[in-house]
Amino acid sequence: MTRTDAPVTPPVVLTVAGSDSGGGAGIQADLKTIEACGGFGTSAITSVTAQNTTGVQGQHLLPIEQIEAQIEAVTGDFDVAAVKTGMLATSEVINLVVDHATDLPNLVVDPVMVAASGDRLLAAEAEDAYETLIAEASVVTPNADEAAVLTGRDVDDPAAAEQAGRDLVEMGADSALVKGGHVPGDAVVDTLVTEDGVTTFRHDRIETEATHGSGCTLSSAIATQLAHGDDLPTAVGSSIDLLASAVRYNVDVGEGPGAVHHLVQTRNDAARHPTSEAVERAVSALVDADVSALVPERGMTVAGATPYAERPDAVAAVEGRITRTMDGVRPNRGVRFGASTTVARALLAAREHDPAVRFAVDCRLTDSIEDALASLDGPVTEYDPDKRPDAVSDDATAWGVGQAFETSKGTPVAVVGREGVGVGERVTLLAESADDLVSRVETIHGTVEDSV
């Protein structure tokens, strides 16, 4: 039997950049990111580097004719929807890209000058040549150090970043995204400047040195989103969100700091169905065990987060909770992502301290249940609601879980919440797996029943 083919037509994105033998940056990072964002990645390699997580051991520039042949091979065959540049190395290569600019739509210029390890990737004589390429760019994406070289302006705060962005637009770029990763502060502020105005993107700084490939990943994601037809602020915003997750959940490989996780969103999306199924299995197990004694008056919520969950819409939970009936307990409806608020926020707060925690359930708190917590296989901690700041309201439970982690010696398996926070006294059980979560509920339930 023969089968009918079912081709797909993703937008084609071209990266003109250097090769990183370590796989974290350069062409390798670009192609991974383009594919992860739904594009079809093509490439023109400018330079071959001997490189890993500890630094650059060597590099070899390809002949200019070979670089040009690659660009022409791609643009001559594919309907290229966007292009990004990375390591161009010399003014000759930069000028080559400028010469082909009319065939390079949605041109995202990442002015790579120095590797994350500190090794130089651009000849000093080539810095001035970038001005001509910037004039052809749809968006240029320098970090603070690169923006300082390109504009002659110290970029040490968001106001300076904005002015540097204006300078780059005055050079001819349609827009400039001045990245804030190298600017001191608890938050990273990325500044997008166009002729129409300024947009800032702010997110918490992540304490890690594993940022190898971050610039490549961001510029490739922006190019791919533009290729999909997104407007510039949307393309930049979604790409920054991807990078924030890629940095937080970095890949711990090699002897150096490691690399960003280019496929973090793809892996997270792929985990949605297994996560939902795990929550459903946990619910069925608790129904079969008839844990009525542990179900709060307003119902019990079982929740599970995808491996890289950052928001409640990545947390699956029982819609309408599990409630007590005359015949035991039952879920009101099925499992859905975004169904939970309180327990989802508590789970996400726990993940800020230990990202391995993926499942949670809220149980009622009575004297017998509190005594039974001692039978669990880990720390049990609580928080003092009287210490809650006045500014904390909707996220009171999340605040409490955060406080509990800060006072616990290790990741707690249970967090006790007293009257006055959230909706009353309750205990939130936490676990890395759905099986462990069910086991902890059953342990408490069995201990309580034995004490009756």
Steps between C-alpha positions, in 0.01 A plus 500: 500500500622849419415799714428857395761744615396797716765769462518804724633842403673673790659841440864477395754683715864547403778542754833645391735425788792300633500137604538410869642151545366506857143523371383777733535807278548597138347308213414207724302717743335686214374189323371343822313819588358555152361148490370530858312815402337334201729611220715312250864584567756554227855626542805669358801423719752783522757351733578169663593526867656247734290589801338354810347618828839619630596722206616529139813299420523598135315630198531482124331745265358340187596650163268786411402321179374201698295722732345677203428168327307382805289817515423483130418128516243562769344818363499354147289201599301586811239766562692647793268683741757629748876513553717538806872566517735395775878466491616677184863533616638750244400812311516301175228263621291789633522675164400176326179487704435867419540425130230232526270700730232545234452121500492478881153592637432560870872533561586456869858608571658359813836685508705218649833638619599299806402151615338449841836360615666833415676381184495751214304393192527816288812663358548850638505646150154363435322702771459804277365286215198409708352846445419416137336172600300664778352733237355191327361338816136452589621469857847502655545317831816608685567434865615795711869448418437470127271803505778698669745407224251580224384834643793618711258533792531329841193283550469453874128557564168482310509871414840461334374189321210699359732771373734243347197347326410841359857537374474167318169598342659825387769288331224357283370193684122463498522413869750417773465261793763588759523200732533557873669181612834674554345799679509468882173462691259242643290520183610464139356782290511460122428817304342499155527829312328585172424828327153478654603459861657287771383170651669342800492135603578419863560166671675382813871433470593132518803420711707289261810520285355256247415759238705355214297544182250745648553770235482251215183345642324835543582635154406171333169490685422860399580425135279191504207683660533776239502229233168377641358849449503624860530874550831614649396553867324163505796324338744660744283439807439132431868449419608662826261273689652198326852614587412560866384138525797376299738671743321387816476138386848499346676187382765379744755354259877539473752623755404865456181682603283316244267628231147634472224247431401579141212249494352590839158604366480206261577256780252676728222489242569132437459430871149645528314180418712272726462754782123509459488119496710487818253729678210285379671186637556672833134605518384144422728361770367742761140424401568126529659553843203715608705768677187680620658581836761717327270691262440865602144633514546689175663201330845362428715607206762271348738689273796412279747731328682435175880464548569866416174657618515872576132600493167353618406412141779240510348337811235228451242457774157359577241745376248557778712306752447160663206509743351276763175316427287244685687226313855628540687762298475588133632766263240751384643519150810397308862616506582822318798731472435832668216357713673579831595833652593461867668159479661587166656812648616302803660241272669763286628672815651169613664459159676833542699333776514146362403460131491122545169536689220435252191382688290634787174437684322698769355313799296612798685557825373349823687401814513136393616587149768730637623222730505262200736730309783363714465171312612659171843442348628858506490843665164646604500875542258787544483876465379778723207684338550794737824581319329532164560847346191710438586513129455121472135414437415277204832315528476446877532121471794529260664743744449251781656214306798720418541585868479134593778408257725770639472358852509132407812284507454351158197481276189456714258221421220689676430868565253586776285811455319642802175692528517850350686418180315392188175322584582354840712233664636244257813308413653492153685180413780522242679235294722450198270231355130424505572159654690659788215748552241221520724302734524796738125555500440131564759497780325785680158349437607162634656652810187702570274195460723291726476764772120496501 
